[in-house]
Amino acid sequence: MTPSEPTPQQMMNPEKEEMLVESYFTKPAPDDAMPEVGVTPRAAYNVIASEMELDGDPNKNLATFVTTWMEPEARLLIADTLHKNYIDHAEYPRTAEISKRCVRMIHKLFNGPEGQDSPGTACAGSSEAVMLGALSMKWNWKKRQEKAGKDYSRPNLVYGSDVHVVWDKFCRYFDVEPRNIPIPKGKTVMGPDDFREHIDENTIGVIGVVGTTFTGQCDDVVGIDQMLTEMKGKGLEVPMHIDAASGGFVFPFSDPDFTWDFRLDSVVSINTSGHKFGLVYPGIGWLVTRTDAQVAEDLIFYEDYLGEKDATFTLNFSGSSSFVLAQYYQFIRLGHSGYSSVVRAMQDNREALANRLRDMDALTVYDDDNPTLPLVIARTNDNEPFDSNDLVGELARRRGWLVPAYQMPPDNENDRIMRMLVKFNQTRELVDALCDDFEESITYLRKRSEGKVSGPPVHTGHGY
């Protein structure tokens, strides 16, 4: 650019030369068309960063299961490998090998049988893993029906209403009848008696959830396995897939004697989220199968790409290698003892939160002696002059806490609960601060209902 040519800032505002702040930060962000001219890297960064300040604080987000913090070395590894396309196995063979190592490590963690080379695959998240696992069950069911000379045009999938919405998506996208069974009134998880009458020869599989999104509890997968084993003995073979999106990286460390994985004979596949308690940023998920042979050959695509023949079992194609490598980083960085320590820390802080909330007469805290995720479920008592929505709204206003309040799934819609997830980067100090805000919010909402306050509380202290 010669001195006589206008600068980008002059082109944006030809009437006068403006500094970057004037030329860009005083105008609305582009929202429907690409700008005619660009700006400096620093300006582009700050335009976006300033808007991100309007989002919630991830460290105060007690709603998300997703990892919100990784240490600097992990972030450096992610930055260094973002440009590597994971699907290009021929060009990045060590990345492909590391992905297989992760699969084998998770397979062993889930007590899979020995001698498997690559019993599963990396995915964009548990949603893709669910799709692939369910497709594998559908194909294997079809082969069994064909071999028996039976019709295979009306497949169905049996699961409870405590599942993630991705299971409904699978059924709609892949033409499978969804047998979504409501949770019985007064219960929060599913058991064998809830599923039994809905299973028939067209059932491709049954879904057991280990760590539900709603309450962190687990379906009675041992009982479901016993039921399916009995059915198999009578000639009806129906496998089980375990949705361990949240629980897969918790229960092997918190409750190693809890039998939920490949120790159950009917379990053929498990999905888990690396970007939840696997401690990796989104998105990375894993499908793990009992054996290498679990995935139907018809679902594996072989292609001659860039001079090398690759086998793929994915719904996605291009994607960064960084989060696969970040998962391997966490495995070798923490090891079994490190993950166990992280889970113990989350459980300790979860207990501290539950104990404080249990002492508040406005709340009822749900307790469960069975294995659960590190979260607290509570509800506002019916005799209070405010509800859970009022309470979480006041928590958000006070200090930006993000606490979800929602209805339970059918047939328990009248139960409205608050769920607080305690992750490893939410320290005891944050737990205590949250509890203090609960107490102050309850006091304020009670006084407000009596007309004893004319406005929100005034903050005092240094800086005010």
N, C-alpha and C positions, 0 to 999 in steps of 0.2 A: 504494500500500500504506500503510495507516494504522499507527501505532505499535502498535496492539493486535493486528494480524494477524501470524501467525508468519512468520519468514523462511524461505526455502528450506532453509537449514541446520537450523532448528528442526524443519521438517517431516520432514527426513530422519532426524533423531535428536531426537525431542521431549523426551527426558529431560533434556537439557542443551544449552546454546548452545555450539556448537563453532566454531572457526576453520575456514577453508577446508581447511587441511592435514588436520585431524582429520576433517572431515565427508566428504571425498571421497578423499584420497590414502591413507587407511587401509582402504579398501574395494576389493574386486575391481572391475575395469573392467566395464562393462555388456557382456554378450556374447550375450544371447538375447532381451532385451526392452528397449524404450526406457525410460529412467528416468522415474519419475513426475514429477519436478521437475528443472529445469535448474540450471546453475551459472553463474557469471560467465564472460565470454569468456576471461579470463586462466586460470581454472581448467581450462576445457575444453581450451585450447591445451596447458597443461602436462601434463594427463593423457595426451594423445596423444604429445606430444613426449618425455615420459619413456619411453614404451614404444618409440618409435623409436630410442632409444639402444641398444636390444638388437639392432638391425640391424647389418650390417657397414658399414664406412666406405667410401663410394663411391670415394674417392680411392685406396684400397688394393685396389679391386676390379679385378683383372686378368683377370676372366672376361668382363665385359660389354663389348659393342660400343657400348652406348648412351652418349650424351653425359651426363656427370655434372657439368659445370661450364659456366656461362655468365656473362658479365660483368654488373655491376650494371645498366647501361643496358638490356641485353637482358631481364633479369628484370623491370625496371620496365615495359618495353613489354608483356611477357606479363601482368603484373598489371593493367595498364590496359585490356587488351582481352579478358580472360578471359570477360567477360559478353556478348561479341558472338557471336551464333549464326552460324557460318560459312555454313550452308545458306540463310540469308535474304538472298539476293543482291539482292533488290529494296530491302530496307531498308539494306543495307550494300554499295552498288555498288562503292565504292573497294576494299573488301576483296576482292571478286570479281575486280576488275581486277588487284590485286596478285598474287592467286593465278595468274592467267593469265601475268603477267610472269614469275613463278617457273618456270612450266612452259616458257615460251619460252626462258628462260635455260638451264635444264637441257637442253632439246632441242638448243640450240646447242652446249653443252658436250659433248654426246654426238654431235656431228657430224651432226645431222639435216638433211634438205634444207630449203632456204630457202623462205620464202613461206607458212609455216604460222601460223595464228592462235592455236589452242589445242590443240596436239597432246598431250593428256594431261589429267591431273587430280590434284588433291591428295587424299590418302588419310589414314586414321588411322595408317597404317604400311605397311611393305612387304607385310605379309600381305594387306591389302585390295587393294593394287596388284597383287599376284600373282593374286588371284581375278579381278579385272577384266580383266587382260591375258589370262589363260587363257580367260575367258568370251568375249572378243573373238575369240580364235583359234578357239574352238569354233563360234561363230556363222558366221564366215567360211568355215570348213571345211564347215559344213552347207550354206551357199549354193552352194559349189562342187560338192558332191555332188548337190544338187537340180538344178543346171543341167546336170550330166552324166547325170541320170536314174539316179543310184546310191543305194544304201541309206545312210541317215545315222543308224541306230539304235545303232551300236556304236563310238562314238568312243574313241580311246585317246590317251594322252599319254606321251611317251618322255623319261625323265630318269635320272640316275645316283643312287646312294645317297649322294652327297655333298651333296644338296640339303637345304634346310630342310624341316621336317615340314609346312609349310603346303602344299606341293605334294601330299602325300598327302591332306591335308584337302580340297583343291579336288576331287580325283578322287572322294572319297567323297561330298562334299556335292552335287556337280553331275553325278553319274552318268557318270563317265568312267573307262575302264579304265586303271589305273595300270601302266605298264611301267617299274618301278623296277629299274634294272639295277645289280647289285652292282659295286663297283669291283674290277677284277681284282687278284688277289693280288700284293702288292708295289708296287702303284701307289697314288696318293692322289687322282687326278683322272681325269676321263673324256675320251675322244677319239672320233673318228669310227668307228673299228673296233669300239668297244664298243657303238655304237648301231645300226650299219648294218642288221643282220639283224632288228632289232625294229621297223623302220619299214615301214608299208604304207599303203594308200590310206585307211585309217581313222584315221591319225595326224593329230591336229589341230595338233601342233607338237612341237618338241624343245626342251628346256631346257638352256641353257649357263650355268654358274655362274662369275661373275667375282669371286673372293674368297670361298672356301668358309668356312663356320663352323668346320670341323674343323682346317684347316691354313693358311687364308689364301691358298691357291694358286688358280689359275684352270684351268678346263677348257680343252681345246684348241679354243677357239671358232673359230679360223681354219680348222683342219682340218675341224671340223663344218660350217662354212659352205661349204667347198669340196665336201664330200660332198653337201650339200643342193642346191647349185647343179648338180652333175652329175645328181642325181635329177630336178631340174626340167627339165633338158634332155632327159630321157627320158620326160617326161610326168607325173611324180609331184611335185606341188607341196606341200612341207611347210615351213612357216616356223620360225624360231627366235625364242624369247623369251630375253632375257638377264636372269638374276637377279643384279643388281648392288646388292643390298641394302647390302652393306658396301663393295664396290669402286667404286661409282659416283662417290663423292666423294674417291677416292684416286688411281686410275690416270690420270685426265685431268691430274693435277698431278705425279705421281711418274714416270709413263711415258707421256708424250704421244704417242709413236710406236707404242705398243702398240695394235694394231687389234682392238678387241673390240666396238665399238658400231655405230652406223648406217652406218659405213663398210663393214660386211659386208652384202652384198646380201640375205641371207636373214633378217636381223634386222628384225622388225616392231614389237617393243615391248621396253621395258626398265623394270624397277622398281628404285627406289633408296630408301634410308632417310635422310630428313633428320635423324632423331634418332640416327643413328650418326655417320659421318664428315661429315655435313652440318652437324654442330655445333649442333644444336637439341635441347632437352629432348624426351622422348617425350610424345605420339606424333604424328609427322608422316612420311608417306611420299609417294612420287610415282610415278605411272605415266606414262611418256612413250612416245608412239607415233611411228612413222616419219612419218605424215601425219595431218592432221585426219580423213581418210576411213577410217583404219584401224579405228575403232570402229564396229561395225555399228549401223545406225540403229535396229534393233529393241531395242538395249540402252540407248538414250537415252530417258528419260522426260520428257515435257513436261507441266507442270502449272500451272494458274492458281492461284497461292498468294498470298493477301493482295493481290489486285489486279494482280499481275504474273505474266507467263508465264515460267517458269524451265525450263531444260533441265538434267537431272541424270544423271550416270553414276557412281553410288556404290552401295555396300552399306549404308553408314551414312546417317543423316539429320542430326540435330542434333549439333553439336560446336562447341567454341570456335574462334574465329578466331585465337587468340593464337599458336599454333605455326606457322600459315601466315605470319603477319606476322613472327614471329621468324626464319623462314627467309629472308624478304626482307631483314630487318635484317642477317643474317650476310652475305648476298650483297653488299649495298652497303657494309657495314662493312669486310669483308675484301677483296672483289674477288678477281680471279684470282691476283694476286701474294700476297695474304694467305693464301688457301687453300694456295698452293704453299709458302709459308713454314711453315705449320702442318704440312704433310705432311713437309717436309724435317726439321723438328724431331723429329717422331715417328720418322722413319727413323733419324736420328742416335742417338736414345736406344735405339732397337731394336737398333742395331748395338753400342752400348756394353753392353747387357744380354747379347746373344748372345756377345760376345767374352769377357766375364767368365765366363759359364756354360761356355763351350767349354774354358776352362782348368781346370775342375773335373773330376777323373778319375772321379767318380761318375756323370757325366751324358754323354749323347750329344745334341748339338744338331743338328737337321735344317737343312740348307742347301739353297737353291734359287736358281739364277741368274736364273730367270724372275721376272716381276712378281709380288709378293706383298704382302699387307697388312702393316702395321707390327706384327707379332707374332712371338713366338719359340716354336718347338715344340722340346721336349726330352723325353727319357725317362731313367729311372733304369737304369743298366746292370745286366745280369742277375747279375753276380757280387757285387752289393752285398747286405748283410744286411737291407735294407729295400727297400720298393717306393715307387712314386710316391705312393700314398695316405698312407703314413707321412710322406713328405717334405712334402707339402702340408699335412698335419695339423699338423706341427711348425711350419711357416711361419705358419699361422693362430694357433697358440697363442702364438708369440713376439711377433708384432706386429700380428696381425689381418689378414695378407695373405690375399686371396681368390684362390687359384690353382686352376683346375679340372684334374682328372686324369680321363681318360676313355678308353674304347675307341674305336678307329677303326671306321668303318661296315663292313658286310659287303662283301667277304669278308676283311677284315683285322682281325677282332675281337681277335686275339691281341696286336696292337700297342696298348700303353697309353701314352698320351702326356700331357704337361703343356703347357698353352697359356697364354702370358702376353701379353696385349694391351697395347701401349704407346700410350696416348693423349696428347694434347698437354698435358694438365694433370698428367701424371706426369713430373716433372722429373728431371734427372740425379741430383739428390740422392736422390730416391726410388728410382731405379734402383740406385744404389750401395748404399743401405740394404738393398734387397731382396737384392742379391748377397751382401752381408755376412751376411745372415740365412741364405741358402742354404749358405754355407760353414760357418757355425756349426752349422746344423741337421744337415748331413752328418756333421760331426765328432761331434756328440752322439749321433746315431743309430748310428754305428759303435761308439762306446764302450758305448752301452747294450746292443748285441747281444753284446758281450764281457763284460757284467756289471760293467763298470768304473764305472758311475754308479748311485747309489741313488735318485736323484730328478731332476727337471728342473733345468736350470741356474738359478743364482741371479743375478738382475739386481743390478748394483752401479752406484754413481755417485751424483750429486747427487739427493737426494730419496728414496734408499733407505736 
